[in-house]
Amino acid sequence: MSEARAASRYAKAVLDLALEQKKAGEVENDMRKVLDTISGSENLREVLSSPVLTTSEKESGLGAVFADTEKLTKKLFSLLAENKRVGMLDEVARQYLAQYEMIRGQDVAHVTTAVPMTPALEKKVLAQLKSITGKEVTLQHAVDPELIGGFVLRVGDLEYNASIASKLGNLKRELIQK
């Protein structure tokens, strides 16, 4: 099973339990903290993916870093450690947030750019997406230097590819066909 599918299943299980226990909002806050902390700390990412550390060491480290989280979130840490999948915690958090936002009627837009987006540009993109979809949209941003320039935007099943790499690829195909 691919890591993304496994992360999605863990996230769905946690979300189902959180909704049942009426703790979905609190777990959402925990998942945002987890995602922000892991993405902001190269050391934590190395610790979580380290083959040298035992799963119990990784679990206790997570417990120390995220001491003020919900009991359900701590159970997720234990389950991931038990199944030797602690390295996918950030993806589980990302999937949880996406699934929870879908339940609340919000769409998640995935934007990939060649360079990081400025806060002003993010606001413009969010405003444009709200006018197109008619819903509140949450933006998930990724950076891929291989795009050269431009962006790739995905909302649900729709994709708009305005990257320089895509345009160069299209031009290459046209030239080869002629």
N, C-alpha and C positions, 0 to 999 in steps of 0.2 A: 504494500500500500504506500502510495506517495506521501511525503511529509505533509503536503498541503491538505490532502484528504484526511489524514490522521488528525491533524490540528483542527480541522473543521469538526470532526466527530467529538473530540475532547471539548471543544468550545460549545457545541450543541448540548452535550451532556451537562456541562456546568451551567449553561443558560437555563436548561429545563429545570434543574434543581434549584437554581436561584429564583426562578419565577414561582416555583412551587412553595419555596420558603419565604417569598416576598422580600428577597434580598438582591434582586437584579440590579437595582441602582447602585447599591453599595459595591457589588462585585464589578460593575462597570467602572466605578471610580478606581478600584484596585487594578483593573486591567489597564486603565489609562496610565496609572503610576508605573506598572510593570513595563509597559511599552516605552514610556518616556525614559525610565531608568536604564533599561537594557540598551535602547538606541543611543543613549548619552554616555554609556560607559563601555569602552573597549575592554577594560579589565574584566567586567562582569560577563561580557560575551565570551571571552576566553575561558573564564572559569566554568561557565555552563557547558561549553563544548569540549572541555579538556578530557582526554582519555585517561589522564593520570589520576585525577581525583575520583574518589568513590562517589556513588550516588547519595550515600548518607551525608557525605561532606557537602555536596552540592545542595542537598535539601536543607541542611542546617544553615548553610550560607544564605540561601533564599529566605529562610525563616528570620535570620538576623537582619537582612537588608529590608525585608517587608514585614517587620514585626507588628505593625498596626493594621494589618489587613484582616478581612473577614475570615471566619472559620472555614467557610466553603472554599475560599481562595487558597488557604493553607492546605486544605485537602487535595486541591488540584496539584499543588507543588509535590505533595507526597505521592500522588498517583503517577505523575510524570517521572518522578525519581524511581519509583518502584518498577516502572516499565522501561526505564533507561531512555527516556525521551525528554529530559530536562532541557536539552538544547533547542527544542522547538517551542519553548515557553512564549517567546515573543510572537510567533505565528499563531499560537493558540489565543493569545490576548487580542491580536489583530482580528482573528476570525470571530471571537466573542463580540467585539465591538461592532463589527459589520452585521452580525446576525441580530444583535439587540437593536441596532438602529433600524433594521428592516422591520422588525416587529413593531417598533414605534412609528412606522410610516415614513422613515427617513431613508433616502437613497445614499449610497456611498459612491463617490466618484473617485476613480483612481487616475491620477495624473502623473505621467512620467515625463521629465524634462531633462535636458542636457546639463543644466546648472540649477542650483536651488532657487526656488521661487521666493520672491520678496513678499512680505505681508500685504502690501498694497495690491500686488498682482493676485494673490490668493483671494482677497476680498472681491476683486473684479470677476474672477472666475466663478466664485460662489454665487454672486449676484446674477451672472449670466446663466448659470446652471439652474438657479431657482426660477428664472423666467422661462426657461425651456421646459423643465420638468413639472413646474407648478408645486414642487415639494421642497422642504428643507433638505439640503444636501450636505453631507459631510465629506471633506476632502482628505484623501490619503495621497501623499506625495512621495514619489521615488525619483532618484536621480540616476540617469543612465548616460554617461558621456558618449556612448556609441551612437546616440541619436544625432550627434553633431550640433543640432539646433532644432528649434521648434518643440513640439510636444506630442504626446499620445494621451488621449482622454478616453476613459472607459466608464460608462454608467450603465449598470445592468448588462444587457446584451449588446448595447450599442458601443461602437468604437469609432473614434475619429482620429486618424493618424495624420498629423501635420508636421511630421519630423523631416528634417533635411535628408536623413538616411533613407527614409521611405521614398521621397521624391527622386533621389539619385537612383535608387533601385528601379523605380518605374521608368525612368529615363533610359537606364541600361537595357531593360526588357524591350522597350520600344526600338532602340537602336539595333538590337540583335535581330528583331523580327524583320527589319527592313533590309 
